[in-house]
Amino acid sequence: MSRQQGVPVIAIDGPSGSGKGTIARRVANALGWHLLDSGALYRLVALAAERRGIGLADTEALAGVAADLNVRFGTGADQDEEIWLDDELVTEAARTEEAGAGASAVAALQPVRDALLSRQKAFRRPPGLVADGRDMGTQVFADAVLKVFLVATPEERAKRRHKQLKDKGIDVSLAALSRDIENRDRRDSERPVAPLVPAEDARILDSSGRSVDAVTKTVLDWIAELGIAGQG
């Protein structure tokens, strides 16, 4: 077994708006582990493609964008996420509904997934990795020591996203967000390439009506039960 393969991974998967990104950041901070936001990588491919004038139907060019993606993740002074693309802070641009729709489209393209796979696996470094996405436990890190599949009702997820956008001064219809989430769920779960489904050995966790602290504690309790040690 290689040194990288021996590094423990916790996979947190789930649909858009389930809270997996926030929970993954909290868990990674608590353990003192590295963090991979795999969904952001697909958003960044879509964003970089748009900036280069590459259409979402140009699979070969999109794969090239994915292979050359210069990205890093960080944490701001207020513990908020920071996403950098080509040394430019693009957190807000990467979190728009347009970028999310583009991510869902490019994530269904096998050449793009192939190009990003080695990049994702490179995040696996000591002392451990918390990886969030849609196929971390089924495809990328099938040997993860803990697989969590986070869910929430479409209504709850739409309300969360609506609040996030309103806090940013973006006026979006709640009904439109609900339709978009339902359509994205259908597209992601029915796609032939790495569909959004829980791993057979995943623990299902419903975050509906629960606080971030409560959901984080549940995951950390599961980690403690398994005897997985962190540095936090």
HUKA-V951968 format. One record per residue. N is the residue number from 1. PSI is psi in degrees with one decimal (999 if undefined). BURIAL is 1 if it has 16 or more other ideal C-beta (glycine too) atoms within 10 Angstrom, else 0. Layout:
[[N PSI BURIAL] [N PSI BURIAL]]
//
This chain:
[[1 132.9 0] [2 163.8 0] [3 -37.7 0] [4 -41.4 0] [5 -26.1 0] [6 -5.3 0] [7 126.7 1] [8 145.2 1] [9 137.3 1] [10 121.1 1] [11 127.8 1] [12 104.5 1] [13 166.5 1] [14 169.9 1] [15 169.2 1] [16 133.8 1] [17 2.4 1] [18 -14.6 1] [19 9.9 1] [20 -34.1 1] [21 -46.3 1] [22 -44.5 1] [23 -41.7 1] [24 -41.9 1] [25 -43.1 1] [26 -44.5 1] [27 -42.9 1] [28 -41.8 1] [29 -40.4 1] [30 -36.0 1] [31 -19.9 1] [32 31.3 0] [33 168.4 1] [34 161.9 1] [35 136.1 1] [36 119.0 1] [37 87.1 1] [38 -32.5 1] [39 -34.5 1] [40 -31.8 1] [41 -42.6 1] [42 -37.8 1] [43 -39.0 1] [44 -32.7 1] [45 -46.4 1] [46 -42.1 1] [47 -45.0 1] [48 -38.5 1] [49 -43.0 1] [50 -42.9 0] [51 -25.3 0] [52 3.1 0] [53 28.3 0] [54 126.4 1] [55 156.3 0] [56 -3.4 1] [57 -8.0 0] [58 82.7 0] [59 -44.3 0] [60 -44.1 0] [61 -37.4 1] [62 -39.7 1] [63 -36.7 1] [64 -39.9 1] [65 -44.9 1] [66 -41.0 1] [67 -30.1 0] [68 9.3 0] [69 122.1 1] [70 96.8 0] [71 148.4 1] [72 152.9 0] [73 148.2 1] [74 -176.9 0] [75 130.6 0] [76 -178.6 0] [77 -29.2 0] [78 17.8 0] [79 15.4 0] [80 155.8 0] [81 149.7 1] [82 132.0 0] [83 126.3 1] [84 131.0 1] [85 119.3 1] [86 44.4 0] [87 19.9 0] [88 132.4 0] [89 116.1 0] [90 25.2 1] [91 -51.1 1] [92 -42.2 0] [93 -34.9 1] [94 -17.1 1] [95 11.3 1] [96 162.1 1] [97 -34.3 1] [98 -42.0 0] [99 -35.3 1] [100 -42.4 1] [101 -39.1 1] [102 -37.9 1] [103 -42.4 1] [104 -36.6 1] [105 -47.6 1] [106 -25.9 1] [107 -18.2 1] [108 -1.5 1] [109 116.8 1] [110 -41.4 0] [111 -35.2 1] [112 -43.7 1] [113 -40.7 1] [114 -41.3 0] [115 -32.8 1] [116 -15.6 1] [117 -48.2 0] [118 -32.5 0] [119 -41.9 0] [120 -45.4 1] [121 -25.0 1] [122 -16.3 0] [123 -11.4 1] [124 95.7 1] [125 152.9 0] [126 147.4 0] [127 -11.2 0] [128 172.7 1] [129 136.4 1] [130 116.9 1] [131 125.8 1] [132 146.1 1] [133 -143.1 1] [134 -20.3 1] [135 25.3 1] [136 -42.7 1] [137 -18.6 1] [138 -30.4 1] [139 -58.6 1] [140 -47.2 1] [141 66.8 1] [142 -15.1 0] [143 16.1 0] [144 142.0 1] [145 -23.1 0] [146 130.6 1] [147 121.0 1] [148 132.2 1] [149 106.3 1] [150 129.7 1] [151 165.5 1] [152 157.4 1] [153 151.9 0] [154 -37.5 1] [155 -43.6 0] [156 -43.4 1] [157 -38.4 1] [158 -41.4 1] [159 -41.0 1] [160 -46.2 1] [161 -37.9 1] [162 -43.3 1] [163 -42.2 0] [164 -45.4 0] [165 -39.5 1] [166 -38.5 0] [167 -24.5 0] [168 4.4 0] [169 18.0 0] [170 122.7 0] [171 110.3 0] [172 140.9 1] [173 132.7 0] [174 -39.3 0] [175 -40.3 0] [176 -39.4 0] [177 -40.3 1] [178 -43.9 1] [179 -41.5 0] [180 -41.6 1] [181 -43.5 1] [182 -42.0 0] [183 -39.9 0] [184 -40.1 1] [185 -46.0 1] [186 -44.9 0] [187 -43.0 1] [188 -35.8 1] [189 -23.6 0] [190 -5.4 0] [191 146.3 1] [192 -22.4 0] [193 115.8 0] [194 63.8 1] [195 157.1 0] [196 97.4 1] [197 149.8 0] [198 147.5 1] [199 153.6 1] [200 -30.6 0] [201 18.1 0] [202 151.5 1] [203 123.2 0] [204 130.1 0] [205 116.5 1] [206 118.5 0] [207 2.1 1] [208 126.3 0] [209 10.2 0] [210 147.7 1] [211 161.8 0] [212 -42.7 0] [213 -41.2 0] [214 -42.3 0] [215 -42.5 1] [216 -42.7 1] [217 -39.6 0] [218 -45.6 1] [219 -43.8 1] [220 -34.7 1] [221 -41.0 0] [222 -40.2 1] [223 -43.1 1] [224 -39.1 0] [225 -35.1 0] [226 -6.8 0] [227 26.5 0] [228 121.3 1] [229 138.1 0] [230 -175.0 1] [231 -0.6 0] [232 999 0]]
//
